[in-house]
Amino acid sequence: MPNLRHYDNEGTARLVTFNCYRNLPSLNNNRAREIVVEHLNRARTKHKFKILAYVIMPNHVHLVLHPTEVMKLGMVIGEIKSRTARQWFAESKVASNSGKRVFWQSRCYDHNCRSKAAVIEKINYCHTNPVRSGLVKDQGDWNWSSYNWYQGKQPVPLIMDGEEF
């Protein structure tokens, strides 16, 4: 695997993507998605970052977040992935053929958003992902993104940290 570098402490919002192991649709049920939301909330509280947008797809997650100046992105995403996987396996009692249970692919991918326009572009990218993937015809029909929060609809699985970026 190439040596992917995270450019932390840039003071910019970031688009972060992390994938399920072998791009399997491990997030294709509501309980798995609820666990991701739960651990995103816990990490946000613990590490004090802002979540500007998200989408949970069947095989990956996109987040637009604004980290604190001292946050190590890879470490925090690794914590979220580890905690979600442990909880999922504990709750689902999923057996493994190989004795090794893997939920997430290693690493995550990120992109620094260097302008407000870039942040808006990445938020829209998150919101249109379920439509582009053919899961729904309208963005508002996919409950597992921040789109409905931005539309003022309630309830939503995850509250965003505002429109200021």
RATABEL-V678111 format. One record per backbone hydrogen bond with DSSP energy under -1.0 kcal/mol. CO is the residue of the C=O (numbers start at 1). NH is the residue of the N-H. Records with the same first field share a line. If there is no record, write none. Layout:
CO=NH  NH
This chain:
2=4
6=8
13=113
14=65
15=111
16=63
17=109
18=61
19=105
20=23
21=24
24=26
25=28
29=33
30=34
31=35
32=36
33=37
34=38
35=39
36=40
37=41
38=42
39=43
40=44
41=45
42=46
43=47
44=48
50=66
51=161
53=64
54=146
55=62
58=27
59=20
60=57
61=18
62=55
63=16
64=52  53
65=14
66=50
72=76
73=77
74=78
75=79
76=80
77=81
78=82
79=83
80=84
81=85
82=86
83=87
84=88
85=89
86=90
87=91
88=92
89=93
103=21
109=17
111=15
115=119
116=120
117=121
118=122
119=123
120=124
121=125
122=126
123=127
124=128
128=132
129=133
130=135  136
131=134
138=141
139=142
144=56
146=150
147=151
148=153
149=152
